Amino acid sequence: MSQHPEAARALAELEPRNDFFVGIDSDGCAFDTMEVKHKECFIPEVIKHWGLQAVSKYAREAAEFVNLYSKWRGINRWPALVMVFDLLRERSEVQARGIEPPQAPWLHRFIADEQFAKSNDGLKAYMRDHEDEELDTAWAWTTAVNEAVSEMVHGVPPYPGVRESFEALSDQADMIVVSATPVEALTREWHEHDIARFVRVIAGQEMGGKALHLKLAAGGKYPVGHVLMIGDAPGDMRAARANDALFFPINPGHEEKSWETFQSEAMFRFLDGSYAGAYEEALIADFEKLLPEIPPWKA
């Protein structure tokens, strides 16, 4: 299994208290933390630990594209990391400098091995069975990222409209956090701003992927059309679709407007049954236009 059963137990044992269920992503969706986490924490540690100082400009461009400004926005840190390496390897500017980004064969194997969660705990377990300098570097990088996030990311409040939406839904829907972020960081952020009280479970990477979060927490427990995922990335939408759930997009770059729309209109459509169909499709069409597949330096 790719999840830790004990960590995910709170999701599996969640019993409905209301007729509706809402899963909410955290970074870039409830909180404006995507930019600061990636630009100030993830990317500097990528350059430092993986020897990309000589091509730092291009490493930064690739990492920002993958993690913030593309259809891969919000994916797990491990596939995101190797995608950055792959994009760098293709760039003529990097090749001209004689820099060879990591091939990362061991990271590819770790990512492909479904026996291990794509988390720090999962990597630690994987390293008990496999020894290589690349995995040691990976461990140093991922722990440094978490330390940087812990030191850097404070005082970032939820987007306007988030708290108000949660308050309006609190007596009508069971809500949980659905995130690929480590639980420690999620718990700290949600409690820091006093919105943890609105959700019944804070689910992070230790509990498996987002689709699994929704499956365990909501699968077969609520009527058709009564499960909604709110997210800012295509992976959030895929998790919703994998569970026959509805999806409300928080548009990158237009987050405040998205929450305004949710609070004033979409939330009521969800509750009265008029959300699915043309209304949801129009929201998703606008969302998908914002996240391209081709990097700007190729376009």
PyMOL commands that set and color helices and strands:
alter all, ss='L'
color gray80, all
select helices_A, chain A and resi 5-12+34-49+53-67+77-90+92-96+105-112+120-129+133-152+162-169+183-192+196-198+205-207+210-218+234-242+255-272+278-289
alter helices_A, ss='H'
color red, helices_A
select strands_A, chain A and resi 20-24+173-178+201-203+227-231+246-249
alter strands_A, ss='S'
color yellow, strands_A
deselect
rebuild
show_as cartoon
